[in-house]
Amino acid sequence: MLVFVGMAAGFLSGIFGVGGGILIVPGLTIFVRMDQRLAHGTSLAAILPISVASLITYWGHQHVDWPVAFWLSCGAVAGSIVGTRLLAVTSKRTLGLIFGSVLIVSAIRLFISTQGDGRDELHFSIVLALVAIGLIAGALAGLLGVGGGVVMVPAMVVLFGISSVIAKGTSIAVIVPTAIVGTLRNRSAKNVDLSAAMIIGCAGILSAIGGGFISALLTDTVSNILFAILLVAVAIRIIFQQLRVPSS
């Protein structure tokens, strides 16, 4: 089951520029019966090898905006520290409900297809905005065990006019350092199962590379609709699961 979850998460990472946590977390809680808090920490660790594999593919196609990735990373690394601190004190039920809500918001954005036609030069206000977006994405990564791509990709397309495929590649570039920092902090707090994370991460490497190649072939509209449907399905399952159990 861990191998299957890893392969599915890797494929999503490659196609949509996310870390894969949107599948890893529910996969661990629903099928592996892992504790919600431990699942979030384990997911973030598993994201690292998957994201590296995806990044290699996007970079090979020259689909990474490195200046944007740098400023997003500055905020994301700091945000991941905040998120991992919140993980240690936030209830399991709250984590599940927040995670489901994030997925639904992301799905709504994806249903509203937006085309990016290129960004402006990076001046001071844009840099500040990128750092702020990275901070939010990093906090989500540390708290929810996702890579933060569900925040960064739509923000880059909608706010900065970056094309969808470059936004995905840039998102993956930011996820890598964010996952490293978040995993180190989760490990010190004993909120990560490294053995499970290794199995998931290794299983997702090849499918992440394949997904990256397919991403270059999909239109933005098709990609967004398919991903939005998946997000809604997973979110509904997680929210109903958490509403049926008491807060802890």
BELSUL-V972846 format. One record per residue. N is the residue number from 1. SS is DSSP state (h for helix, s for strand, l for the rest). NEAR is the number of other C-alpha atoms within 10 Angstrom. D_FIRST is the distance of its C-alpha to the first C-alpha in whole Angstrom. Layout:
((N SS NEAR D_FIRST) (N SS NEAR D_FIRST))
This chain:
((1 l 12 0) (2 h 19 4) (3 h 16 5) (4 h 15 5) (5 h 24 6) (6 h 33 9) (7 h 24 10) (8 h 21 11) (9 h 31 12) (10 h 37 14) (11 h 27 16) (12 h 27 17) (13 h 36 18) (14 h 34 20) (15 h 27 21) (16 h 28 22) (17 l 34 23) (18 l 30 21) (19 l 38 19) (20 l 35 15) (21 h 30 15) (22 h 28 16) (23 h 21 12) (24 h 31 11) (25 h 29 13) (26 h 25 12) (27 h 23 8) (28 h 22 9) (29 h 19 12) (30 h 15 11) (31 h 11 7) (32 l 13 7) (33 l 11 11) (34 l 17 12) (35 l 14 16) (36 h 22 17) (37 h 24 19) (38 h 21 17) (39 h 27 14) (40 h 33 17) (41 h 33 18) (42 h 30 15) (43 h 36 14) (44 h 34 18) (45 h 32 17) (46 h 34 14) (47 h 35 16) (48 h 27 19) (49 h 23 18) (50 h 33 17) (51 h 33 20) (52 h 20 22) (53 h 24 21) (54 h 36 22) (55 h 29 25) (56 h 18 26) (57 h 20 26) (58 h 26 28) (59 h 18 30) (60 h 12 31) (61 l 15 32) (62 l 12 34) (63 l 19 32) (64 l 22 32) (65 l 17 35) (66 h 14 35) (67 h 12 38) (68 h 22 36) (69 h 22 33) (70 h 18 35) (71 h 21 37) (72 h 29 34) (73 h 27 32) (74 h 19 35) (75 h 24 34) (76 h 36 30) (77 h 28 31) (78 h 21 33) (79 h 27 31) (80 h 32 28) (81 h 23 30) (82 h 20 31) (83 h 25 28) (84 h 29 26) (85 h 17 29) (86 h 17 29) (87 h 24 25) (88 l 16 27) (89 l 9 29) (90 l 14 27) (91 l 14 26) (92 h 20 22) (93 h 21 24) (94 h 15 26) (95 h 21 23) (96 h 25 21) (97 h 19 24) (98 h 17 25) (99 h 24 22) (100 h 26 22) (101 h 17 26) (102 h 18 25) (103 h 23 23) (104 h 20 25) (105 h 16 28) (106 h 20 26) (107 h 23 26) (108 h 16 30) (109 h 18 31) (110 h 23 29) (111 h 17 30) (112 l 12 34) (113 l 16 33) (114 l 17 36) (115 l 14 37) (116 l 18 38) (117 l 12 41) (118 l 14 41) (119 l 14 41) (120 l 10 45) (121 l 8 46) (122 l 13 44) (123 l 8 47) (124 h 9 47) (125 h 9 46) (126 h 16 43) (127 h 17 42) (128 h 15 42) (129 h 17 40) (130 h 26 37) (131 h 24 37) (132 h 18 37) (133 h 23 34) (134 h 33 32) (135 h 25 33) (136 h 21 31) (137 h 32 28) (138 h 39 28) (139 h 30 28) (140 h 28 25) (141 h 34 23) (142 h 33 24) (143 h 29 24) (144 h 30 21) (145 l 36 19) (146 l 31 19) (147 l 37 21) (148 l 33 24) (149 h 30 24) (150 h 27 24) (151 h 22 28) (152 h 27 29) (153 h 26 29) (154 h 22 31) (155 h 19 33) (156 h 24 34) (157 h 23 34) (158 h 16 36) (159 h 13 38) (160 h 18 39) (161 l 18 39) (162 l 24 36) (163 l 20 35) (164 h 28 31) (165 h 27 30) (166 h 24 32) (167 h 28 31) (168 h 32 27) (169 h 34 28) (170 h 30 30) (171 h 34 27) (172 h 35 25) (173 h 27 28) (174 h 31 28) (175 h 34 24) (176 h 22 24) (177 h 20 27) (178 h 31 26) (179 h 31 22) (180 h 17 24) (181 h 21 27) (182 h 30 24) (183 h 29 22) (184 h 18 25) (185 h 20 26) (186 h 28 23) (187 h 15 23) (188 h 9 26) (189 l 14 26) (190 l 14 23) (191 l 22 20) (192 l 24 18) (193 l 19 15) (194 h 17 16) (195 h 12 14) (196 h 18 10) (197 h 24 12) (198 h 20 13) (199 h 17 10) (200 h 29 9) (201 h 32 13) (202 h 20 13) (203 h 23 11) (204 h 32 12) (205 h 26 16) (206 h 18 17) (207 h 23 16) (208 h 35 17) (209 h 24 21) (210 h 20 20) (211 h 22 20) (212 h 30 23) (213 h 17 25) (214 h 14 24) (215 h 22 25) (216 l 17 29) (217 l 11 29) (218 l 13 28) (219 l 11 31) (220 h 18 31) (221 h 14 31) (222 h 12 28) (223 h 18 26) (224 h 21 27) (225 h 18 27) (226 h 13 23) (227 h 17 22) (228 h 21 24) (229 h 16 23) (230 h 15 19) (231 h 22 20) (232 h 19 22) (233 h 14 19) (234 h 18 17) (235 h 25 20) (236 h 15 21) (237 h 13 18) (238 h 23 18) (239 h 19 22) (240 h 13 22) (241 h 15 20) (242 h 18 22) (243 h 13 25) (244 l 9 24) (245 l 10 24) (246 l 8 27) (247 l 11 27) (248 l 8 26))
